[in-house]
């Protein structure tokens, strides 16, 4: 359980009202990193602790949640034995909450259930005495209500309704249980008091539920039956909630308070209900949220904003809110969004290879100064790791994928499809240019793409140049430089490569 001195902080802020403080109750979220050329980010702020600094109370339709097979008995350990709580004026064992509950600015993960209709957010008082006596002067807010150690400790509580009921009286219908219904993030945690006799008026039964809503940090009180036992403790009862405080500066809400003056007053008094009643306590700190970039430009309002990103930027979430006394304060928090630029690579997606030949696939990042950490991994078609070097030596066709990871966070993948040359990797010694679509051209693609061809020259048997072409690929189709068909015969070729080497041999043309 986390316990913040929330309203002590408020008191300090009241003294130093002109200064913003680093966030204690607002959270702009974790720093983010944008990868793979992403150009926008959604910023999400958590202000649930601020919102629950005070509540407004609404009347809602009564909705009794039936006890189902998942409900568990509220238990108490007494003299080393754990049993369902059937002892008058006692608190239960600590109960683990199914989801964190934010309540008056603090977040809790445990509660104890009082046998007199109250819930306390403090596990250390488990199995201790639950005070039954209520004085007429103990009206919300009052730091001695419902739990006070007599000197300084007063814990956050919900009273719904808090009055002297007697769980110790054997009643075959009575049940004190808790359960969780629904699915995250819309679960409800329910504490059920069903048919509990009132003290001294055992024929009068109380049935009520306290419901916590995961979705919006609200909670509800549903009163099915709450008769009046005026002969005991003046019939006093109270419905409401109070914060956790170490001083008498207590905040609380109840039906009929300033946030709900049209509702029946369910503060401390002698009252009963004629028909079932239900109330919802809704977080209501009148909060406004503004987001600023690091040049103090307003980029959006509300807890969720989407902003364009073209460089690493630190954003400030500024939250203005009111405490339960109506004082206005501001808290801020920052989040840094780091945009990692895309790497630049000189890597072809399609290349060809001569079987048995050797090629090097070079995936070295061309803009390394943009990063502090770069890692590489080459994998084959099946995902098997081949190398962690940016350069991969291959000798056969296939699909090879390079995964480039930047700053240990952002991974970009680049695939290279390597295929054997369609026309092989030898210089053809014959062509048959009869336009039948078969062997009509003299293909030298493998030389053109590997070493590069500076020039091709073709001579007849007398040594006369009949054809020449710079930067040759596959253009020769048995015609001379004038575009006329060359007769069937044997010719001599000279291939000048871009690396300075020369290749020569015989080429036979047959028609």
Secondary structure, 3 states (H helix, E strand, C coil): CECCCHHHHHHHHHHCCCCCEECCCCECCCCEEECCCCCEEEEECECHHHHCCCEEEEECCCCCCCCCCCCEECEEEECCEEEECCCCCEECCCEEEEEEEEECCEEEEEEEEECCCEEECCHHHCCCECCCCCCCCCCCCCCCCCCCCCCCCECCEEEEEECCECCCCCCCCCEEEEEEECCCCCCEEEEEEEEEEECCEEEEEEEEEEEEECCCCCEEEEEEEECCCCCCHHHEEEEEEECCECCCCCCEECCCCCCCCCCCCCCCEECCCCCCEEEEEEECCCCEEEEECCCCCEEEECCEEEEECCCCEEEEEEEEEECCCCCEEEEEEEEEEEECCCCCCCCCCEEEECCCCCEEEECCCCCHHHCCCEEEEEECCCCCEEECCCEEEECCCEEEEEEEEECCCEEEEEEEEEEECCCCCCCCCEECCCCCCCCCCCCCHHHHHHCCEEEEEEECCCCCEEEEEECCCCCCCCECCCCCECCCEEEEEEEEECCCCEEEEEEEECC
